Amino acid sequence: MIKHIVFFRLVESAEGKTKSEIAEIIKSGLENLKKFIPEIIKIEVGVNVPNAPKTDYDIALYSEFENFETLDVYQEHPEHKRIAAYIGTVKTSRAAVDYVS
């Protein structure tokens, strides 16, 4: 099994939305991918608590896939690319780890 973990830092505001609103849009968009991409075994998105240190990341994505091939299907899927494009416009940094368990 492949575990895919990603962290995002977000801008303070964009397109008239606060960081908190942006985070909820991302959370909803990523969690909805399960409806479109059957290769996702598990997906969970957490939004950091408001009073967390400013150096923390704002969003954590945890997902599981059977193997790297199914992870690739997820990453290349048009619905994933759609939400990833949005994230690209509102993130300031990203960190990721994929590991076998």
Summary of the structure (lengths in Angstrom):
residues: 101
radius of gyration: 13.5
end to end distance: 5.5
largest distance: 41.1
contacts: 275
relative contact order: 0.32
helix: 39%
strand: 36%
